[in-house]
Amino acid sequence: MITSRKLVAALLAQSLSSCEAFQSSPFFGPRSLSNERSALFMNKEPSKSDPSTTVIDKEEEDDEVYGAKFFGGNQIKEDLFDTELEAVADQTFREISTITEYNRFDDSMAFGDVDARNFALRLQNEINVVTSNFPSTGDRSVYANSFSNWETPLKSPKGETSSPIQTLREAKEFYKDLDIAIVTGEKVGESSIEVTWVISVIWPNMWEARVALSGKSLFAITYEDNVPYITSQKDTLEGFGESNDVIKAISGQFFPRFWDVYNIGISPAAEEMQKLYPVKKLFSSYTTFEIAPRLVMRPSINDKQGRSGRNAQIIPMHSFTTIVKTTGPAKDLYSTTTPIEVGIKPKRSGDGQKFNQITWTIPIGAKSLKNPVLPFPEEGDDDAQFKYEMQKRRRVATIPFGGDPQDEDVGEVRKKLYEAVTQDGFVPKLDEDGRPMFFFLQNDSKACFTEAGLGMAVYESRPNSAKSNEIGIELTLVIF
């Protein structure tokens, strides 16, 4: 069996090779795709004949990594696959599913005016055609024939003649998976539109790291027959001010994360929530950071069982809008997001009965979010609700915690966090009932998305002593 030391050495070697590949990335590197490219990434898969692609000795090639056979989609999993049962499951899912649609570009919280809404939708459609092989809408390109200036940290400084669409074509050839979603849009003056976006790629290394970036683009536009077209574009990254340090933004993402190694083979590396402008003062017990605007799923239940029911530990069944096939000839390419946020709020029914409303906040992966129309599951009953919600920018403070959302000592940690932030001068944000807005970040959970929506959740085994989850409180956001 491969030892932990050798496994980590192999992953580290591949990650260092990723740094070399960074030099030729069409999004992130200082050279264009047509220039130097590491031989490791030409074939997408490590070459067995090239000793530079592995640090595992030849005699150990057939050794097993514990647990990988059950979760990695290899032989045992394939042997257990039953084509007939899978077909029955597909048919059953279609019969019992009642799915309506959520048109996210019609959400005024994300797209406040008609011009921005229509423009952002046209841009998203054009991106999808290039990066995801969506069928063409037949519309003219959103970029004007007079397009002349593109300021961005996401292309080679030498590639001045390359257009944004051409760069996307190059990126699609380089990365195994590329998803780009327009999140919000608004008109700025008479001749500019600004949109926010998220980019998610699978880095072409052995680990297949998931690398995500969020940012915004300011477009100068000109109108032809009352339709806006782009004449220039300026891109900036979220969380890095004017520096637009793309290397700093992604450097921590293509190295293997500790818990992905610890739980080897369970699920793909996650598209993690980016903690913008993180601050942790010396000797402070908590960290403050901002969360960029994002569209999330918000399933909730009215929990009358209390702590003993432990209902907050997993997301409810009425959250799912599809199924994920992880094996077989038609297995799905899916992405994961983390963490899942849990909020518990005391309520009282009309007859005076007390209960807790548990609400999950599930970040939507770019693989699903790039769709203009998202599936909307039917609400089960009065005790089970679901909605999509466009969240504005948030400022929060969190403290590490080992355990689950309904553990008895959560209350004590909440009190400690509240006292610490207020003593340091922060102002907690209050809900409509005047209560501080606490939440729980399940970093040990992943939501799994295909292009059809949320189809699976994965919960990793982590010791409580590691304190890998977080208890948080929302703070008043001051914008200067």
Disulfide bonds with the S-S distance in Angstrom:
none
